[in-house]
Amino acid sequence: FGPETRSAMAEDRCGFPDLTQSVDFTVLGPWKDRNIRYTFGAQSSQLPAETCKAAIRRALKTWADAGVGLTFTEVAAA
């Protein structure tokens, strides 16, 4: 990343603080496992759970359909 990108990444983007103060990280290369497994945990009471789940499923479908070689599999909560 160049200095302009690092500067933009360090700017505030929303009302929630970042989990880390540093934008330095190591790129380890492409993921070896391209099938991402996910589950849903506790849901907020502000929106219906199915509304939230449907939005996330649509977003993951967008990535899967983008042709980047990722698949997403929903698994049961443990």
N, C-alpha and C positions, 0 to 999 in steps of 0.2 A: 504494500500500500504506500502511496505517496503522501507527502505532508498535507495536501488538501483533503485527502480522504480521512487521514487520522484526525485532523481538526474537525471535520464534519461529524465523525463518529463520537467525538468527545463532547459535542453540544447536547444540551438538554433536549429531549424529544417529547416528554410528557410529564405528568405530575408525579410519576413514580421513579424513585432513584434506581440507577443501575445496580446490579448485584456486585459489580466490580468497578473499581475506579480506573483501572488500566485498560487501554485498548491494545496492549501488546499481547500477542498470543502466537502460538506456533501452529502452522498449517501442517497437518500430518498426512495430507493426501486424501484421495477419494476413499469413501467408506467401502469396506469390503463386502459388507452385508447390505444389499440395496433394498431389502424388504424390511420396512420399518413397522414394528408391532406397537400398538398403542391401546390404551384403555381409558375409560372415563372414571374419574374419582368423584368425590362429593361435588354436587352442583350448587351454584349460587341460588338463592331464593329470589333474586331480582328478575330473572328470566326463566321461562319454562325450560326444564332440562332438555326436552326434545328439540327446542328451538336452538339451543346452544350446540347440541350434538350435530344437528343437521348442518349448521354453519361450518363446523369443523370438518365434517365429512366432505362438504363441497370444496373447502379449501384444499384438503388432501387430494381430492380427485383432480383439482386443477394442477397440482404438482405431478400427479401420476400421469395425467394426459399431456404434460408439457414435453414429454419425450426425453427426459433426463435419466431414465432408467430406474426410477424409484417406484416401489409398490408399497401400499399401506394395508395392513391387516389389523382389524379390530379384534382384540382378544378379551375374554371375560376378565373382570376384576378378580384379583386374588383374594 
